[in-house]
């Protein structure tokens, strides 16, 4: 294998560096170095990273790519994107045959491609549709109300939409009466006598004031004074 040749990093097909490259190519761009994917795996990579094509392929299966009208549409996309590759270079049968080969990298998700084929699998969507079909009218109404909630919740009643009684319980927690046995009544402490005057040396290790004088200092000082002999 020469310096300008390599193997496809996915299917191990033999590849070589193209003699010409189109810098304006927006898809299936030829590589300037002997590293990357063969044209078939590159086409598959484009398909799995393009929404909603990736989702539709997961639903329909890869064999739909063998239909002539699908290939014609893909050829139009390649021309519009100034692809370096030509439609005749792509072996669609080989793409279908190698469809389940592993990839070294995950599909690239973005605002334009929210679909993740490794998570949003067809069977998961089928289960979701089955749950929707079996929902009661009460559950459907709840889902509708949840969908209509604003991004910021501003009332206890909106919390009740998320879960029955959630807002009412939180409201009750905030409105507990002062004479309720659920509340620990903390008496107001009596007015303290003026603090004694002391030097910074009395409790120089105080983490609050460093010995300059504060309530914490005074408490430690009074404790130490009580423990010392008169």
TIRONU-750493 format. One record per atom (N, C-alpha, C, CB): residue in one letter; x, y, z. Coordinates in steps of 0.1 Angstrom, whole numbers, padded with zeros to 4 digits, always signed. Each point is the difference from the previous one (the first is absolute). Glycine has a CB too. Layout:
<nodes>
AXYZ;...
</nodes>
This chain:
<nodes>
X+0009-0012+0000;X-0009+0012+0000;X+0009+0012+0000;X-0019-0012+0012;X+0016+0021-0021;X+0009+0012-0002;X-0003+0011+0011;X+0001-0004-0025;X+0006+0015+0025;X-0001+0010+0010;X-0014+0007-0002;X+0025+0003+0001;X-0030-0003-0013;X-0013+0007-0003;X-0012-0009+0001;X+0013+0015-0015;X-0011-0027+0021;X-0010-0010+0001;X-0003-0003+0015;X+0006-0009-0023;X-0018+0004+0026;X-0004-0004+0014;X-0012-0009-0001;X+0009+0022+0010;X-0013-0026+0002;X-0012-0008+0001;X-0011+0008+0006;X+0013-0021+0001;X-0025+0019-0006;X-0012+0007+0007;X+0000-0003+0014;X-0013-0001-0021;X+0012+0011+0030;X+0000-0003+0014;X-0012-0007+0006;X+0014+0021+0002;X-0024-0023-0011;X-0012-0008+0005;X-0001-0014-0007;X-0011+0022+0003;X+0012-0022-0016;X-0002-0013-0007;X+0013-0006-0005;X-0023+0007-0006;X+0034+0000+0007;X+0014-0005-0004;X+0001-0001-0015;X+0002-0013+0021;X-0011+0020-0029;X+0002+0000-0015;X+0012+0008-0003;X-0025-0002-0003;X+0032-0002-0008;X+0012+0007-0004;X-0004+0014-0006;X+0012-0022-0004;X-0005+0032+0008;X-0002+0014-0005;X+0013+0007-0004;X-0021+0001+0015;X+0019+0009-0022;X+0012+0008-0004;X-0004+0015+0000;X+0009-0019-0014;X+0001+0028+0015;X-0002+0014+0001;X-0004+0005-0014;X+0017+0003+0019;X-0027+0005-0021;X-0005+0005-0013;X+0010+0010-0006;X-0023-0004+0007;X+0024+0004-0020;X+0010+0009-0006;X-0006+0014-0001;X+0008-0019-0014;X-0021+0021+0015;X-0007+0013+0000;X-0009+0001+0011;X+0002+0001-0025;X-0003+0011+0031;X-0009+0002+0011;X-0008+0013-0003;X+0015-0012+0016;X-0027+0013-0012;X-0009+0012-0001;X-0002+0006+0014;X-0012-0010-0021;X+0018+0021+0023;X+0000+0007+0013;X-0014+0004+0003;X+0023+0008-0003;X-0032-0007-0007;X-0014+0005+0003;X-0009-0012+0003;X+0004+0019-0016;X+0001-0031+0016;X-0008-0012+0002;X-0006+0001+0015;X+0014-0014-0017;X-0027+0012+0018;X-0006+0000+0013;X-0004-0014+0005;X-0009+0023-0006;X+0012-0033-0002;X-0002-0014+0004;X+0008-0009-0008;X-0023+0005+0007;X+0027-0016-0002;X+0008-0010-0007;X+0012+0007-0006;X-0020-0014-0005;X+0027+0021+0013;X+0012+0008-0004;X+0012-0009+0000;X-0009+0021+0009;X+0017-0021-0019;X+0012-0008-0002;X+0010+0004+0011;X-0003-0003-0025;X+0010-0007+0031;X+0010+0003+0010;X+0014+0003-0006;X-0013-0015+0016;X+0020+0024-0010;X+0013+0004-0004;X+0011-0009+0005;X-0008+0023-0002;X+0004-0032+0012;X+0010-0009+0006;X-0006-0014+0000;X+0008+0018+0015;X+0001-0028-0015;X-0005-0014+0000;X-0006-0005+0013;X+0018-0004-0017;X-0030+0010+0020;X-0007-0004+0013;X-0014+0004-0002;X+0021+0004+0014;X-0030-0013-0010;X-0014+0004+0000;X-0009-0012-0005;X+0006+0023-0005;X-0017-0020-0001;X-0010-0010-0004;X+0000-0002-0015;X-0014+0006+0020;X+0010-0018-0025;X-0002-0002-0014;X-0013+0007-0004;X+0012-0022+0001;X-0015+0024-0014;X-0011+0008-0004;X-0014-0007+0005;X+0013+0008-0020;X-0013-0021+0021;X-0012-0006+0005;X-0003+0003+0015;X+0003-0018-0018;X+0007+0016+0026;X-0002+0003+0014;X-0002+0015+0002;X+0015-0020+0006;X-0008+0028-0014;X-0002+0015+0001;X-0015+0004-0003;X+0024+0004-0006;X-0029-0011-0004;X-0015+0003-0004;X-0009-0005+0012;X+0006-0002-0025;X-0003-0010+0031;X-0007-0004+0011;X+0001+0009+0012;X+0003-0024-0008;X+0009+0029+0010;X+0002+0010+0011;X-0008+0012-0002;X+0023-0009+0003;X-0024+0014-0015;X-0008+0012-0003;X-0015-0003+0003;X+0016+0007-0017;X-0020-0019+0013;X-0014-0004+0003;X-0004-0001+0014;X+0001-0012-0021;X+0008+0007+0029;X-0003-0002+0015;X+0002+0012+0008;X+0007-0023-0003;X-0001+0034-0003;X+0001+0013+0007;X-0009+0010-0006;X+0023-0006+0004;X-0032+0002-0013;X-0010+0010-0006;X-0014-0003+0004;X+0016+0003-0019;X-0022+0007+0026;X-0014-0002+0004;X-0010+0006-0010;X+0008+0001+0024;X-0019-0007-0027;X-0006-0012+0006;X+0003-0013-0007;X-0018+0015+0008;X+0028-0014-0017;X+0004-0012-0008;X+0004-0012+0009;X+0007+0015-0019;X+0001-0012+0029;X+0004-0010+0009;X-0011-0007+0007;X+0021+0013+0003;X-0031-0005+0002;X-0012-0006+0006;X-0008-0008-0009;X+0000+0019+0016;X-0002-0014-0028;X-0008-0008-0010;X+0007-0013-0004;X-0010+0022-0008;X+0023-0022+0007;X+0007-0012-0004;X-0001-0010+0012;X+0016+0013-0015;X-0015-0008+0027;X-0002-0010+0011;X-0014-0006+0000;X+0016+0014+0014;X-0026-0006-0018;X-0014-0005-0001;X-0001-0010-0011;X-0009+0021+0010;X+0014-0017-0022;X-0003-0008-0012;X+0010-0011-0003;X-0010+0020-0009;X+0022-0018+0015;X+0011-0010-0003;X+0009+0004-0012;X-0015-0018+0009;X+0027+0013-0009;X+0010+0005-0010;X-0004-0004-0014;X+0017-0001+0018;X-0024-0009-0020;X-0003-0005-0014;X-0008+0010-0008;X+0000-0023+0009;X-0006+0033-0002;X-0007+0010-0008;X+0009+0008-0009;X-0017+0001+0019;X+0030-0001-0016;X+0010+0007-0008;X+0002-0007-0013;X+0012+0007+0021;X-0017-0019-0023;X+0002-0007-0013;X-0011+0004-0010;X+0010-0019+0012;X-0020+0027-0008;X-0010+0005-0009;X+0006+0011-0009;X-0018-0006+0016;X+0016+0005-0029;X+0006+0010-0009;X-0003+0015+0003;X-0002-0018-0018;X-0011+0020+0022;X-0004+0014+0003;X+0008+0006+0012;X-0023-0005-0010;X+0026-0004+0019;X+0008+0005+0012;X+0014+0004-0005;X-0013-0015+0016;X+0019+0007-0024;X+0014+0003-0005;X+0000+0013-0009;X+0005-0025+0001;X-0016+0026-0008;X-0001+0013-0008;X-0001+0012+0008;X-0011-0013-0018;X+0004+0012+0029;X-0001+0012+0009;X+0014+0002+0007;X-0024-0005+0004;X+0031-0005-0001;X+0013+0001+0007;X+0010+0007-0010;X-0005-0020+0015;X+0004+0016-0028;X+0008+0006-0010;X-0002+0015-0002;X+0000-0022-0012;X-0013+0026+0014;X-0003+0014-0001;X+0006+0008+0012;X-0022-0006-0012;X+0021+0000+0023;X+0006+0006+0012;X+0015+0001-0001;X-0018-0010+0014;X+0025+0000-0020;X+0014+0000-0002;X+0004+0012-0010;X+0001-0025+0004;X-0009+0026-0014;X+0003+0011-0010;X-0002+0014+0006;X-0007-0015-0018;X-0003+0016+0026;X-0003+0013+0007;X+0011+0003+0010;X-0025-0003-0003;X+0031-0007+0009;X+0010+0002+0010;X+0014+0000-0005;X-0015-0010+0016;X+0017+0010-0030;X+0013+0000-0006;X+0009-0012+0005;X-0002+0025-0003;X-0004-0036+0005;X+0008-0012+0005;X+0011-0003-0009;X-0021-0009+0011;X+0033+0005-0005;X+0011-0005-0008;X-0003-0013-0007;X+0015+0012+0016;X-0022-0021-0009;X-0004-0013-0005;X-0011+0001-0010;X+0007-0011+0022;X-0009+0001-0030;X-0011-0001-0010;X-0009-0011+0004;X+0014+0009-0018;X-0026-0008+0014;X-0010-0010+0004;X+0004-0014-0005;X-0018+0017-0001;X+0025-0018-0011;X+0004-0013-0005;X+0011-0007+0008;X-0006+0009-0023;X+0013-0001+0031;X+0010-0006+0009;X-0006-0008+0012;X+0016+0018-0007;X-0028-0015+0010;X-0006-0006+0012;X-0006-0013-0003;X-0005+0023+0009;X+0009-0033-0001;X-0006-0014-0001;X-0010-0001+0011;X+0021-0009-0010;X-0034+0011+0006;X-0011+0000+0009;X-0002-0014+0006;X-0011+0018-0012;X+0013-0029+0004;X-0001-0013+0006;X+0010-0003+0011;X-0009-0008-0022;X+0021+0014+0020;X+0010-0002+0010;X-0003+0008+0013;X+0017-0004-0018;X-0023+0016+0016;X-0005+0008+0012;X-0010-0008+0008;X+0004+0021-0013;X-0013-0027+0006;X-0011-0008+0007;X+0007-0012+0007;X-0018+0008-0016;X+0027-0014+0009;X+0006-0012+0006;X+0008+0003+0012;X+0001-0010-0023;X+0006+0022+0023;X+0008+0004+0011;X-0007+0009+0010;X+0020-0002-0015;X-0033+0002+0015;X-0008+0010+0007;X+0003-0001+0015;X-0017-0001-0017;X+0018-0011+0022;X+0002-0002+0015;X+0014+0000+0005;X-0021-0013-0001;X+0031+0016-0008;X+0014+0000+0005;X+0001+0012+0010;X+0008-0009-0022;X+0000+0007+0032;X+0002+0010+0011;X+0007+0013-0006;X+0000-0018+0018;X-0003+0029-0011;X+0007+0013-0003;X+0010+0003+0012;X-0020+0008-0014;X+0030+0000+0010;X+0009+0004+0010;X-0005+0012+0008;X+0019-0009-0014;X-0029+0016+0008;X-0005+0012+0007;X-0015+0000-0001;X+0021+0013-0006;X-0027-0007+0016;X-0015+0001+0001;X-0005+0010-0011;X+0001-0006+0025;X-0014+0005-0028;X-0006+0009-0009;X+0000+0014+0007;X-0015-0018-0010;X+0017+0028+0002;X+0002+0014+0005;X-0014+0006+0002;X+0023+0003-0011;X-0026+0000+0024;X-0013+0006+0003;X+0002+0015+0000;X-0008-0020+0013;X-0002+0027-0017;X+0000+0015+0000;X-0015+0005-0001;X+0023+0001-0011;X-0024+0012+0010;X-0014+0005-0001;X-0006-0004-0013;X+0006+0019+0014;X+0002-0021-0024;X-0005-0005-0013;X-0002-0015-0001;X+0011+0020-0010;X-0004-0027+0019;X-0001-0015+0000;X-0003-0004+0015;X+0016-0002-0020;X-0028+0003+0024;X-0003-0004+0014;X-0001-0016+0002;X-0012+0022+0003;X+0012-0029-0014;X-0002-0014+0001;X+0013-0008+0003;X-0019+0003-0017;X+0018-0012+0026;X+0011-0008+0004;X-0004-0015-0003;X+0009+0017+0018;X-0003-0023-0028;X-0005-0014-0004;X+0004-0010+0011;X+0003+0006-0024;X+0006-0003+0033;X+0004-0009+0010;X-0009+0000+0012;X+0024+0002-0008;X-0032+0009+0009;X-0009+0001+0011;X-0015+0000-0004;X+0017+0013+0012;X-0020-0006-0023;X-0014+0001-0005;X-0002-0011-0010;X-0001+0025+0004;X+0002-0037+0000;X-0002-0011-0009;X-0015-0002-0003;X+0021-0011+0010;X-0024+0004-0022;X-0014-0002-0004;X-0008-0007+0011;X+0008-0001-0023;X-0002-0009+0030;X-0008-0008+0010;X-0003+0009+0011;X+0011-0020-0006;X-0003+0030+0010;X-0003+0010+0010;X-0012+0008-0004;X+0024+0000+0008;X-0024+0005-0020;X-0011+0008-0005;X-0013-0008-0001;X+0017+0014-0013;X-0015-0027+0009;X-0012-0008+0000;X-0007-0002+0014;X+0010-0012-0020;X-0001+0010+0030;X-0005-0001+0014;X-0007+0014+0004;X+0018-0017+0005;X-0012+0028-0010;X-0006+0013+0004;X-0014+0001-0007;X+0024+0010+0003;X-0025-0014-0015;X-0012+0001-0007;X-0011-0009+0006;X+0012+0006-0021;X-0007-0018+0026;X-0009-0009+0006;X-0005+0006+0013;X+0012-0020-0010;X-0004+0026+0018;X-0004+0006+0012;X-0010+0011-0002;X+0022-0005+0010;X-0020+0013-0021;X-0009+0011-0003;X-0014-0006-0004;X+0019+0014-0008;X-0019-0025+0000;X-0013-0006-0004;X-0007-0005+0012;X+0010-0006-0022;X-0003+0001+0033;X-0007-0006+0011;X-0003+0010+0011;X+0012-0021-0005;X-0009+0034+0003;X-0002+0010+0010;X-0015+0002+0002;X+0022+0011-0005;X-0026-0009+0018;X-0014+0004+0003;X-0002+0014-0004;X-0001-0017+0019;X-0012+0021-0019;X-0003+0014-0003;X+0005+0009+0011;X-0021-0007-0012;X+0021+0003+0024;X+0006+0008+0011;X+0015+0002-0002;X-0018-0009+0016;X+0025-0001-0020;X+0014+0001-0002;X+0003+0009-0012;X+0004-0022+0010;X-0012+0021-0021;X+0002+0009-0011;X-0002+0015+0004;X-0008-0019-0015;X-0003+0021+0023;X-0002+0014+0004;X+0011+0005+0008;X-0024-0004+0000;X+0030-0004+0009;X+0011+0004+0008;X+0012+0003-0009;X-0008-0014+0019;X+0011+0006-0028;X+0011+0003-0010;X-0002+0013-0007;X+0004-0025-0002;X-0016+0027-0002;X-0003+0013-0007;X+0003+0012+0009;X-0018-0012-0014;X+0013+0011+0027;X+0002+0011+0009;X+0015+0002+0003;X-0022-0005+0010;X+0030-0006-0009;X+0014+0001+0002;X+0007+0007-0012;X+0000-0021+0015;X-0004+0018-0027;X+0006+0006-0012;X-0003+0014-0001;X-0003-0021-0011;X-0008+0026+0018;X-0004+0014-0001;X+0006+0008+0011;X-0021-0007-0011;X+0028+0001+0021;X+0006+0007+0011;X+0011+0009-0005;X-0005-0019+0015;X+0007+0031-0010;X+0011+0009-0004;X+0013-0006+0005;X-0015+0020+0001;X+0026-0014-0006;X+0013-0005+0004;X+0003+0003+0014;X+0008+0004-0023;X-0013+0007+0029;X+0001+0003+0014;X-0013-0002+0007;X+0019+0017-0005;X-0019-0025+0016;X-0012-0002+0008;X-0002+0011+0009;X+0003-0025-0002;X-0015+0031+0003;X-0002+0011+0009;X-0012-0002+0010;X+0008+0014-0019;X-0013-0026+0020;X-0011-0002+0009;X+0000-0015+0005;X-0014+0018-0011;X+0008-0020+0023;X-0002-0013+0005;X-0009-0009-0009;X+0003+0010+0023;X-0013-0003-0029;X-0009-0008-0009;X+0008-0006-0011;X-0019+0015+0006;X+0029-0008-0012;X+0008-0006-0011;X+0008-0012+0005;X+0002+0023-0010;X+0002-0024+0023;X+0007-0011+0005;X-0010-0012+0001;X+0016+0015+0013;X-0029-0012-0010;X-0010-0011+0000;X-0001-0007-0013;X-0012+0013+0018;X+0014-0005-0029;X-0001-0006-0013;X+0011-0011-0002;X-0010+0022-0009;X+0022-0019+0014;X+0011-0009-0001;X-0002-0013+0008;X+0015+0019-0004;X-0021-0017+0015;X-0003-0012+0009;X-0012+0004+0009;X+0025-0008-0001;X-0034-0001+0002;X-0012+0003+0008;X+0004+0003+0015;X-0013-0015-0015;X+0008+0027+0019;X+0002+0004+0014;X+0014+0006+0003;X-0016-0018+0006;X+0025+0018-0016;X+0014+0005+0003;X+0000+0015+0004;X+0009-0017-0016;X-0017+0025+0009;X-0001+0014+0004;X-0007+0002+0013;X+0000+0006-0024;X-0011-0014+0026;X-0007+0002+0013;X+0008-0003+0012;X-0021-0006-0013;X+0029-0005+0012;X+0009-0004+0011;X+0011+0011+0002;X-0004-0024-0005;X+0009+0030-0005;X+0010+0010+0002;X-0006+0013+0005;X+0013-0009-0019;X-0026+0012+0015;X-0007+0011+0006;X-0002-0002+0014;X-0011+0005-0022;X+0006-0017+0026;X-0002-0003+0014;X+0012+0001+0009;X-0019-0014-0007;X+0031+0010+0001;X+0012+0001+0007;X+0004+0014+0003;X+0007-0021-0011;X-0010+0030+0002;X+0003+0014+0002;X-0010+0007+0010;X+0011+0001-0023;X-0023-0006+0024;X-0011+0006+0007;X-0002-0006+0014;X-0010+0007-0022;X+0019-0014+0027;X-0001-0007+0014;X-0002+0011+0010;X+0014-0020-0007;X-0025+0019+0015;X-0002+0010+0011;X+0010+0000+0011;X-0024-0002-0005;X+0027+0013+0010;X+0010+0002+0011;X-0003-0008+0012;X+0005+0022-0008;X-0018-0025+0011;X-0003-0008+0012;X-0001-0015-0003;X-0012+0020+0009;X+0016-0024-0021;X-0001-0014-0004;X+0011-0008+0007;X-0009+0006-0022;X+0006-0019+0025;X+0009-0008+0007;X+0012-0005-0009;X-0018-0007+0015;X+0016+0011-0028;X+0011-0003-0010;X+0011+0010+0001;X-0017-0011-0015;X+0015+0022+0022;X+0010+0011-0001;X+0007+0000+0014;X-0014+0013-0016;X+0027-0012+0015;X+0009+0002+0012;X+0001+0015+0003;X+0013-0021-0005;X-0020+0025+0016;X+0000+0014+0004;X+0014+0003+0007;X-0026+0001+0002;X+0033+0008-0008;X+0013+0004+0006;X-0002+0013+0007;X+0013-0012-0018;X-0012+0013+0031;X-0002+0012+0007;X+0011+0011-0003;X-0011-0013+0018;X+0007+0025-0017;X+0009+0011-0003;X+0009+0001+0013;X-0016+0013-0015;X+0029-0013+0012;X+0010+0000+0012;X-0001+0014+0007;X+0015-0016-0012;X-0013+0016+0025;X+0000+0012+0007;X+0011+0009-0004;X-0010-0011+0020;X+0008+0024-0018;X+0010+0010-0004;X+0013-0002+0008;X-0018+0016-0005;X+0029-0018-0002;X+0013-0003+0007;X+0005+0013+0006;X+0005-0019-0017;X+0003+0016+0028;X+0007+0011+0007;X+0011+0005-0010;X-0005-0009+0023;X+0010+0021-0021;X+0011+0004-0008;X+0012-0009+0001;X-0007+0024+0003;X+0014-0026-0014;X+0011-0009+0000;X+0012+0006+0008;X-0007-0009-0022;X+0014+0000+0028;X+0012+0005+0007;X+0011+0005-0009;X-0006-0016+0019;X+0013+0025-0015;X+0011+0005-0008;X+0012-0010+0001;X-0008+0024+0003;X+0013-0028-0014;X+0012-0009+0001;X+0009+0003-0012;X-0014-0017+0011;X+0026+0013-0009;X+0010+0003-0010;X+0000-0011-0011;X+0014+0011+0017;X-0009-0009-0029;X+0001-0010-0011;X+0006-0013+0005;X+0001+0019-0016;X+0008-0018+0026;X+0007-0012+0004;X-0009-0010+0007;X+0020+0014+0002;X-0033-0010+0002;X-0008-0009+0008;X-0004-0012-0009;X-0009+0020+0013;X+0006-0018-0026;X-0003-0011-0008;X+0005+0003-0014;X-0021-0006+0014;X+0034+0006-0016;X+0005+0004-0012;X-0002-0009-0012;X+0017+0012+0013;X-0022-0025-0009;X-0002-0010-0011;X-0014+0001-0005;X+0017-0014+0011;X-0025+0024-0007;X-0014+0000-0005;X+0000+0001-0015;X-0007+0012+0021;X-0001-0021-0027;X-0001-0001-0015;X-0008+0011-0006;X+0003-0024+0002;X-0011+0031+0007;X-0009+0010-0005;X+0007+0014+0000;X-0019-0013+0009;X+0026+0016+0001;X+0006+0014+0001;X+0015+0000+0002;X-0022+0008+0008;X+0027-0020-0006;X+0015+0000+0002;X+0004+0006+0014;X+0003+0001-0024;X-0012+0000+0033;X+0003+0005+0013;X-0002+0015+0002;X+0016-0018+0001;X-0023+0024-0011;X-0003+0014+0001;X-0013+0003+0008;X+0012+0003-0022;X-0019-0013+0025;X-0012+0001+0009;X-0013-0002-0008;X+0013+0016+0013;X-0020-0027-0009;X-0013-0002-0006;X-0007-0010+0010;X+0008+0003-0024;X-0021-0006+0021;X-0008-0008+0009;X+0006-0014+0002;X-0020+0012-0007;X+0026-0017-0003;X+0006-0014+0001;X+0012+0001+0009;X-0008-0006-0023;X+0016+0017+0021;X+0012+0001+0009;X-0005+0001+0015;X+0012+0012-0019;X-0022-0004+0021;X-0005+0002+0014;X-0004-0014+0006;X-0007+0024-0006;X-0001-0032-0002;X-0004-0012+0005;X+0011-0009+0004;X-0020+0002-0014;X+0030-0003+0006;X+0012-0009+0003;X+0007+0006+0012;X+0002-0006-0024;X-0001+0019+0025;X+0007+0006+0011;X-0007-0002+0013;X+0009+0017-0016;X-0022-0016+0016;X-0008-0002+0012;X+0001-0015+0004;X-0015+0019-0006;X+0015-0028-0003;X+0001-0014+0003;X+0014-0003+0006;X-0016-0006-0019;X+0026+0012+0014;X+0013-0002+0005;X+0002+0006+0014;X+0009-0001-0023;X-0016+0012+0025;X+0001+0007+0013;X-0007-0009+0011;X+0001+0023-0011;X-0012-0029+0008;X-0008-0008+0009;X+0008-0012+0004;X-0021+0008-0009;X+0029-0014+0000;X+0007-0012+0003;X+0013+0003+0007;X-0010-0010-0020;X+0015+0022+0020;X+0012+0003+0007;X-0003+0004+0015;X+0010+0008-0022;X+0000-0012+0031;X-0002+0004+0014;X-0001+0015+0002;X+0012-0021+0007;X-0020+0025+0003;X-0001+0015+0002;X+0013+0004+0008;X-0025-0001+0001;
</nodes>
